[in-house]
Amino acid sequence: AQSVTQLGSHVSVSEGALVLLRCNYSSSVPPYLFWYVQYPNQGLQLLLKYTTGATLVKGINGFEAEFKKSETSFHLTKPSAHMSDAAEYFCAVSEGDNFNKFYFGSGTKLNVKP
Amino acid sequence: EAQVTQNPRYLITVTGKKLTVTCSQNMNHEYMSWYRQDPGLGLRQIYYSMNVEVTDKGDVPEGYKVSRKEKRNFPLILESPSPNQTSLYFCASRLWGGSGNQPQHFGDGTRLSIL
């Protein structure tokens, strides 16, 4: 089974600082990769996805992620953190026949300090 | 408005008392899925459905049942709930289309407490 690892269950940055959230997956066959954000008491919202093509993917709210096959990584970045970015972020992988199976990382809670 | 609706949002019940969590989507999506979210474990897939009458197990299906009799609905059934099924549950849907690159749309979650 696929394994998705998010390094750091809690990350704290100052407002305006770089945000870097790490995600590594275990599959030897490139899966489809997603980042989701979860605000308190809400469901998950898609930030961005990588399926094929350009390895640098841009998403909503200024986030982007780069797929690195050699490192089996899909780290999420944002150049300048905003207070409204405080939330929990999940990396997810889909694979299997028709990519029906989904595997999520354990999540990273981002705290943004004023 | 496009949405995935789960009911109830909160439920406290007792061991062994059968319960059903409903999930409905209004986007005509073929694919629907159930997840449970536990602290430190992220989301784990319970069951998914590619279309009406087509379901399959995810990573943690034990103790759960599902059915897909209509395209818009995908209820999660706990026949004999136990305390280890206390969790936050999410339903999600997406266009299937065979390519797998469509994102999932999530409901707002159902918090189940089983005493």
Interface residues (C-beta under 8 A of the other chain):
Chain A: A1 V4 Q6 S9 Y32 F34 Y36 N41 Q42 G43 L44 Q45 L46 K49 T51 T52 F90 A92 S94 N98 F99 N100 K101 F102 Y103 F104 G105 S106 G107
Chain B: V4 Y31 S33 Y35 G40 L41 G42 L43 R44 Q45 Y48 M50 D56 G58 D59 F90 A92 W96 G98 S99 G100 N101 P103 Q104 F106 G107 D108 G109
